[in-house]
Amino acid sequence: MYISDELIDKFIKEDVPYIDLTTLVLEIGNKKGRIQFFSREDAVICGTEEAARIFHKLNIELTKIKPSGSLVKKNEIFLEGMGNASDLHMAWKICQNIIDYSSGIATKTKKLVDKAANINSDVSVITTRKNIPGTKELAIKAVVSGGGFPHRLGLSETILIFKQHLNFLGGIHELAKMIKKIKCKVCEKKVIAEVDSLEDAVELCKNGIDGIQFDKVPCDKLRENVGILKDINPSVVILAAGGINEKNIEDYVKTGIDAIVTTSVYYAKPIDIGCKIEPIV
């Protein structure tokens, strides 16, 4: 995952616009110290590479790091550095916030991935574009660290047709007529549409659509839909979206769909990350 120096600098500047006034007035800035980060709960850790880059920019020597995606136990130290007290205190909350947030998403993603894999390891857990604005780089990295994948990273990379598009086309029937033409234009990509009804899905499937996304369809109905569509085209990709979380993901996987589309991981509770800063004597 590429995260620019510009964004790393922005993280630092946002929290330290000028100086650390507290460290300055206490006259402890030049004292040597050690900073250590640990988790107060078992977690999938994420964001340590970004923290290490912050260390580097603040002249902190990195002495220990566990990569994003690592499983850590409660109270396990996963990131450590040495430097001047002023620099350690500037790095403290910036790094802690990044790791708190990112590890929460990574941990929740892994829970969903593991639950899905217990039923069918071929089902993917993929995330929507509904991430909190300004957090996309960290959020996507966290999803991948937890074993998930992005559904689509932006409008430029996939063809995903919604009702809002159909309103300009004249409906499902008009889209069905266009599928062959669309696929000729973007022959290396899949064409997927979200539908409201099985009837619409069947029409698109018979006309060569690559994938169907069902939104907020109950599991019993979804299971029936999957069977009908797979009989028409065994290779059609079927996705389930809308309100899928840790409590119901296994029921959705049992329907026979190919992928779970979720937003829930972006609102995961942050992991409780602790930090110790102590003098080196």
Contacts in CASP RR format, 6 or more apart in sequence:
PFRMAT RR
TARGET T0000
AUTHOR 0000-0000-0000
METHOD contacts of the structure
MODEL  1
MYISDELIDKFIKEDVPYIDLTTLVLEIGNKKGRIQFFSREDAVICGTEE
AARIFHKLNIELTKIKPSGSLVKKNEIFLEGMGNASDLHMAWKICQNIID
YSSGIATKTKKLVDKAANINSDVSVITTRKNIPGTKELAIKAVVSGGGFP
HRLGLSETILIFKQHLNFLGGIHELAKMIKKIKCKVCEKKVIAEVDSLED
AVELCKNGIDGIQFDKVPCDKLRENVGILKDINPSVVILAAGGINEKNIE
DYVKTGIDAIVTTSVYYAKPIDIGCKIEPIV
1 137 0 8 1.000
1 140 0 8 1.000
1 141 0 8 1.000
1 144 0 8 1.000
3 50 0 8 1.000
3 137 0 8 1.000
3 138 0 8 1.000
3 141 0 8 1.000
5 53 0 8 1.000
7 137 0 8 1.000
8 50 0 8 1.000
8 53 0 8 1.000
8 54 0 8 1.000
8 57 0 8 1.000
9 57 0 8 1.000
11 50 0 8 1.000
11 54 0 8 1.000
11 94 0 8 1.000
11 98 0 8 1.000
12 54 0 8 1.000
12 57 0 8 1.000
12 58 0 8 1.000
12 90 0 8 1.000
12 94 0 8 1.000
15 90 0 8 1.000
15 93 0 8 1.000
15 94 0 8 1.000
16 90 0 8 1.000
16 94 0 8 1.000
20 86 0 8 1.000
20 89 0 8 1.000
20 90 0 8 1.000
22 89 0 8 1.000
23 29 0 8 1.000
23 85 0 8 1.000
23 86 0 8 1.000
23 89 0 8 1.000
24 86 0 8 1.000
28 85 0 8 1.000
28 86 0 8 1.000
29 84 0 8 1.000
29 85 0 8 1.000
29 86 0 8 1.000
30 84 0 8 1.000
30 85 0 8 1.000
30 86 0 8 1.000
31 84 0 8 1.000
31 85 0 8 1.000
31 279 0 8 1.000
32 82 0 8 1.000
32 83 0 8 1.000
32 84 0 8 1.000
32 85 0 8 1.000
32 279 0 8 1.000
32 280 0 8 1.000
33 82 0 8 1.000
33 83 0 8 1.000
33 84 0 8 1.000
33 85 0 8 1.000
33 88 0 8 1.000
33 277 0 8 1.000
33 278 0 8 1.000
33 279 0 8 1.000
33 280 0 8 1.000
34 63 0 8 1.000
34 80 0 8 1.000
34 81 0 8 1.000
34 82 0 8 1.000
34 83 0 8 1.000
34 88 0 8 1.000
34 276 0 8 1.000
34 277 0 8 1.000
34 278 0 8 1.000
34 279 0 8 1.000
34 280 0 8 1.000
35 60 0 8 1.000
35 80 0 8 1.000
35 81 0 8 1.000
35 82 0 8 1.000
35 83 0 8 1.000
35 88 0 8 1.000
35 91 0 8 1.000
35 92 0 8 1.000
35 275 0 8 1.000
35 276 0 8 1.000
35 277 0 8 1.000
36 77 0 8 1.000
36 79 0 8 1.000
36 80 0 8 1.000
36 81 0 8 1.000
36 275 0 8 1.000
36 276 0 8 1.000
36 277 0 8 1.000
37 51 0 8 1.000
37 77 0 8 1.000
37 78 0 8 1.000
37 79 0 8 1.000
37 80 0 8 1.000
37 95 0 8 1.000
37 96 0 8 1.000
37 99 0 8 1.000
37 273 0 8 1.000
37 274 0 8 1.000
37 275 0 8 1.000
38 72 0 8 1.000
38 75 0 8 1.000
38 76 0 8 1.000
38 77 0 8 1.000
38 78 0 8 1.000
38 273 0 8 1.000
38 274 0 8 1.000
38 275 0 8 1.000
38 276 0 8 1.000
39 45 0 8 1.000
39 72 0 8 1.000
39 73 0 8 1.000
39 74 0 8 1.000
39 75 0 8 1.000
39 76 0 8 1.000
39 78 0 8 1.000
39 103 0 8 1.000
39 271 0 8 1.000
39 272 0 8 1.000
39 273 0 8 1.000
39 274 0 8 1.000
40 74 0 8 1.000
40 75 0 8 1.000
40 272 0 8 1.000
40 273 0 8 1.000
40 274 0 8 1.000
41 74 0 8 1.000
41 271 0 8 1.000
41 272 0 8 1.000
42 71 0 8 1.000
42 72 0 8 1.000
42 73 0 8 1.000
42 74 0 8 1.000
43 71 0 8 1.000
43 72 0 8 1.000
43 103 0 8 1.000
43 104 0 8 1.000
43 106 0 8 1.000
43 107 0 8 1.000
43 271 0 8 1.000
44 69 0 8 1.000
44 70 0 8 1.000
44 71 0 8 1.000
44 72 0 8 1.000
44 103 0 8 1.000
44 104 0 8 1.000
44 106 0 8 1.000
44 107 0 8 1.000
44 109 0 8 1.000
44 110 0 8 1.000
44 145 0 8 1.000
44 146 0 8 1.000
45 66 0 8 1.000
45 68 0 8 1.000
45 69 0 8 1.000
45 70 0 8 1.000
45 71 0 8 1.000
45 72 0 8 1.000
45 78 0 8 1.000
45 99 0 8 1.000
45 103 0 8 1.000
45 106 0 8 1.000
45 271 0 8 1.000
46 68 0 8 1.000
46 69 0 8 1.000
46 99 0 8 1.000
46 102 0 8 1.000
46 103 0 8 1.000
46 104 0 8 1.000
46 105 0 8 1.000
46 106 0 8 1.000
46 141 0 8 1.000
46 142 0 8 1.000
46 145 0 8 1.000
46 146 0 8 1.000
47 68 0 8 1.000
47 98 0 8 1.000
47 99 0 8 1.000
47 102 0 8 1.000
47 103 0 8 1.000
47 138 0 8 1.000
47 141 0 8 1.000
47 142 0 8 1.000
47 145 0 8 1.000
48 65 0 8 1.000
48 66 0 8 1.000
48 67 0 8 1.000
48 68 0 8 1.000
48 78 0 8 1.000
48 79 0 8 1.000
48 99 0 8 1.000
49 65 0 8 1.000
49 67 0 8 1.000
49 68 0 8 1.000
50 95 0 8 1.000
50 98 0 8 1.000
50 102 0 8 1.000
50 138 0 8 1.000
51 79 0 8 1.000
51 91 0 8 1.000
51 94 0 8 1.000
51 95 0 8 1.000
51 98 0 8 1.000
51 99 0 8 1.000
52 62 0 8 1.000
52 65 0 8 1.000
52 79 0 8 1.000
54 60 0 8 1.000
54 91 0 8 1.000
54 94 0 8 1.000
54 95 0 8 1.000
54 98 0 8 1.000
55 61 0 8 1.000
55 62 0 8 1.000
55 81 0 8 1.000
55 91 0 8 1.000
55 95 0 8 1.000
56 62 0 8 1.000
58 87 0 8 1.000
58 90 0 8 1.000
58 91 0 8 1.000
59 83 0 8 1.000
59 84 0 8 1.000
59 87 0 8 1.000
60 81 0 8 1.000
60 82 0 8 1.000
60 83 0 8 1.000
60 87 0 8 1.000
60 88 0 8 1.000
60 91 0 8 1.000
61 81 0 8 1.000
61 82 0 8 1.000
61 83 0 8 1.000
62 80 0 8 1.000
62 81 0 8 1.000
63 80 0 8 1.000
63 81 0 8 1.000
63 82 0 8 1.000
64 77 0 8 1.000
64 78 0 8 1.000
64 79 0 8 1.000
64 80 0 8 1.000
64 81 0 8 1.000
65 78 0 8 1.000
65 79 0 8 1.000
65 80 0 8 1.000
66 72 0 8 1.000
66 78 0 8 1.000
66 79 0 8 1.000
68 102 0 8 1.000
68 106 0 8 1.000
68 141 0 8 1.000
68 142 0 8 1.000
68 145 0 8 1.000
69 106 0 8 1.000
69 145 0 8 1.000
69 146 0 8 1.000
70 78 0 8 1.000
72 78 0 8 1.000
79 95 0 8 1.000
79 99 0 8 1.000
81 88 0 8 1.000
82 280 0 8 1.000
85 277 0 8 1.000
85 279 0 8 1.000
88 277 0 8 1.000
89 277 0 8 1.000
92 275 0 8 1.000
92 277 0 8 1.000
95 275 0 8 1.000
96 273 0 8 1.000
96 274 0 8 1.000
96 275 0 8 1.000
98 138 0 8 1.000
99 271 0 8 1.000
99 273 0 8 1.000
100 270 0 8 1.000
100 271 0 8 1.000
100 272 0 8 1.000
100 273 0 8 1.000
101 135 0 8 1.000
101 138 0 8 1.000
101 142 0 8 1.000
101 270 0 8 1.000
102 138 0 8 1.000
102 139 0 8 1.000
102 141 0 8 1.000
102 142 0 8 1.000
102 145 0 8 1.000
103 142 0 8 1.000
103 270 0 8 1.000
103 271 0 8 1.000
103 273 0 8 1.000
104 142 0 8 1.000
104 268 0 8 1.000
104 269 0 8 1.000
104 270 0 8 1.000
104 271 0 8 1.000
105 139 0 8 1.000
105 142 0 8 1.000
105 143 0 8 1.000
105 146 0 8 1.000
105 265 0 8 1.000
105 266 0 8 1.000
105 268 0 8 1.000
106 142 0 8 1.000
106 143 0 8 1.000
106 145 0 8 1.000
106 146 0 8 1.000
107 146 0 8 1.000
107 268 0 8 1.000
107 271 0 8 1.000
108 246 0 8 1.000
108 264 0 8 1.000
108 265 0 8 1.000
108 268 0 8 1.000
108 269 0 8 1.000
109 125 0 8 1.000
109 127 0 8 1.000
109 142 0 8 1.000
109 143 0 8 1.000
109 145 0 8 1.000
109 146 0 8 1.000
109 147 0 8 1.000
109 148 0 8 1.000
109 265 0 8 1.000
109 268 0 8 1.000
110 146 0 8 1.000
110 147 0 8 1.000
111 246 0 8 1.000
112 125 0 8 1.000
112 148 0 8 1.000
112 245 0 8 1.000
112 246 0 8 1.000
112 249 0 8 1.000
112 260 0 8 1.000
112 262 0 8 1.000
112 264 0 8 1.000
112 265 0 8 1.000
113 125 0 8 1.000
113 146 0 8 1.000
113 147 0 8 1.000
113 148 0 8 1.000
115 246 0 8 1.000
115 249 0 8 1.000
115 250 0 8 1.000
115 253 0 8 1.000
116 123 0 8 1.000
116 125 0 8 1.000
116 249 0 8 1.000
116 250 0 8 1.000
116 253 0 8 1.000
116 260 0 8 1.000
117 123 0 8 1.000
118 250 0 8 1.000
119 250 0 8 1.000
119 253 0 8 1.000
119 254 0 8 1.000
120 253 0 8 1.000
120 254 0 8 1.000
120 256 0 8 1.000
122 258 0 8 1.000
123 253 0 8 1.000
123 256 0 8 1.000
123 257 0 8 1.000
123 258 0 8 1.000
123 259 0 8 1.000
123 260 0 8 1.000
124 148 0 8 1.000
124 149 0 8 1.000
124 258 0 8 1.000
124 259 0 8 1.000
124 260 0 8 1.000
125 147 0 8 1.000
125 148 0 8 1.000
125 149 0 8 1.000
125 249 0 8 1.000
125 259 0 8 1.000
125 260 0 8 1.000
125 262 0 8 1.000
126 148 0 8 1.000
126 149 0 8 1.000
126 150 0 8 1.000
126 151 0 8 1.000
126 239 0 8 1.000
126 259 0 8 1.000
126 260 0 8 1.000
126 261 0 8 1.000
126 262 0 8 1.000
127 139 0 8 1.000
127 140 0 8 1.000
127 143 0 8 1.000
127 148 0 8 1.000
127 149 0 8 1.000
127 150 0 8 1.000
127 151 0 8 1.000
127 261 0 8 1.000
127 262 0 8 1.000
127 263 0 8 1.000
127 265 0 8 1.000
127 266 0 8 1.000
128 151 0 8 1.000
128 241 0 8 1.000
128 261 0 8 1.000
128 262 0 8 1.000
128 263 0 8 1.000
129 151 0 8 1.000
129 152 0 8 1.000
129 153 0 8 1.000
129 154 0 8 1.000
130 263 0 8 1.000
130 266 0 8 1.000
131 139 0 8 1.000
131 140 0 8 1.000
131 266 0 8 1.000
132 139 0 8 1.000
132 266 0 8 1.000
135 266 0 8 1.000
139 266 0 8 1.000
140 150 0 8 1.000
140 153 0 8 1.000
142 265 0 8 1.000
143 149 0 8 1.000
143 150 0 8 1.000
143 265 0 8 1.000
144 150 0 8 1.000
151 259 0 8 1.000
151 261 0 8 1.000
152 158 0 8 1.000
152 160 0 8 1.000
158 189 0 8 1.000
158 190 0 8 1.000
158 192 0 8 1.000
159 182 0 8 1.000
159 186 0 8 1.000
159 189 0 8 1.000
159 190 0 8 1.000
159 191 0 8 1.000
159 192 0 8 1.000
160 192 0 8 1.000
160 193 0 8 1.000
160 194 0 8 1.000
160 213 0 8 1.000
161 175 0 8 1.000
161 191 0 8 1.000
161 192 0 8 1.000
161 193 0 8 1.000
161 194 0 8 1.000
162 193 0 8 1.000
162 194 0 8 1.000
163 194 0 8 1.000
163 196 0 8 1.000
166 172 0 8 1.000
166 174 0 8 1.000
166 175 0 8 1.000
169 175 0 8 1.000
169 178 0 8 1.000
172 195 0 8 1.000
172 200 0 8 1.000
172 203 0 8 1.000
172 204 0 8 1.000
173 203 0 8 1.000
175 193 0 8 1.000
175 204 0 8 1.000
176 203 0 8 1.000
176 204 0 8 1.000
176 206 0 8 1.000
176 207 0 8 1.000
177 207 0 8 1.000
179 191 0 8 1.000
179 204 0 8 1.000
179 207 0 8 1.000
179 208 0 8 1.000
179 209 0 8 1.000
180 207 0 8 1.000
180 208 0 8 1.000
182 191 0 8 1.000
183 191 0 8 1.000
183 208 0 8 1.000
183 210 0 8 1.000
190 210 0 8 1.000
190 211 0 8 1.000
190 237 0 8 1.000
191 209 0 8 1.000
191 210 0 8 1.000
191 211 0 8 1.000
192 209 0 8 1.000
192 210 0 8 1.000
192 211 0 8 1.000
192 212 0 8 1.000
192 213 0 8 1.000
192 237 0 8 1.000
192 239 0 8 1.000
193 204 0 8 1.000
193 209 0 8 1.000
193 211 0 8 1.000
193 212 0 8 1.000
193 213 0 8 1.000
194 212 0 8 1.000
194 213 0 8 1.000
194 214 0 8 1.000
194 215 0 8 1.000
194 241 0 8 1.000
195 201 0 8 1.000
195 204 0 8 1.000
195 212 0 8 1.000
195 213 0 8 1.000
195 214 0 8 1.000
198 221 0 8 1.000
198 224 0 8 1.000
198 225 0 8 1.000
198 228 0 8 1.000
201 212 0 8 1.000
201 214 0 8 1.000
201 225 0 8 1.000
201 229 0 8 1.000
202 228 0 8 1.000
202 229 0 8 1.000
202 232 0 8 1.000
204 212 0 8 1.000
205 212 0 8 1.000
205 229 0 8 1.000
205 232 0 8 1.000
205 233 0 8 1.000
205 236 0 8 1.000
206 232 0 8 1.000
208 233 0 8 1.000
209 236 0 8 1.000
210 236 0 8 1.000
210 237 0 8 1.000
211 236 0 8 1.000
211 237 0 8 1.000
211 238 0 8 1.000
211 239 0 8 1.000
212 229 0 8 1.000
212 236 0 8 1.000
212 237 0 8 1.000
212 238 0 8 1.000
212 239 0 8 1.000
213 238 0 8 1.000
213 239 0 8 1.000
213 240 0 8 1.000
213 241 0 8 1.000
213 261 0 8 1.000
214 222 0 8 1.000
214 225 0 8 1.000
214 238 0 8 1.000
214 239 0 8 1.000
214 240 0 8 1.000
214 241 0 8 1.000
214 257 0 8 1.000
215 241 0 8 1.000
215 242 0 8 1.000
216 241 0 8 1.000
216 242 0 8 1.000
216 243 0 8 1.000
217 225 0 8 1.000
217 240 0 8 1.000
219 248 0 8 1.000
219 251 0 8 1.000
219 252 0 8 1.000
219 254 0 8 1.000
219 255 0 8 1.000
222 240 0 8 1.000
222 252 0 8 1.000
222 255 0 8 1.000
222 257 0 8 1.000
223 254 0 8 1.000
223 255 0 8 1.000
223 256 0 8 1.000
225 238 0 8 1.000
226 238 0 8 1.000
226 255 0 8 1.000
226 256 0 8 1.000
226 257 0 8 1.000
227 256 0 8 1.000
229 236 0 8 1.000
229 238 0 8 1.000
230 236 0 8 1.000
230 238 0 8 1.000
237 258 0 8 1.000
237 259 0 8 1.000
238 256 0 8 1.000
238 257 0 8 1.000
238 258 0 8 1.000
238 259 0 8 1.000
239 257 0 8 1.000
239 258 0 8 1.000
239 259 0 8 1.000
239 260 0 8 1.000
239 261 0 8 1.000
240 252 0 8 1.000
240 255 0 8 1.000
240 257 0 8 1.000
240 259 0 8 1.000
240 260 0 8 1.000
240 261 0 8 1.000
241 260 0 8 1.000
241 261 0 8 1.000
241 262 0 8 1.000
242 261 0 8 1.000
242 262 0 8 1.000
242 263 0 8 1.000
243 262 0 8 1.000
243 263 0 8 1.000
243 264 0 8 1.000
244 252 0 8 1.000
244 260 0 8 1.000
244 261 0 8 1.000
244 262 0 8 1.000
244 264 0 8 1.000
245 262 0 8 1.000
245 264 0 8 1.000
246 264 0 8 1.000
249 260 0 8 1.000
249 262 0 8 1.000
252 260 0 8 1.000
253 260 0 8 1.000
END
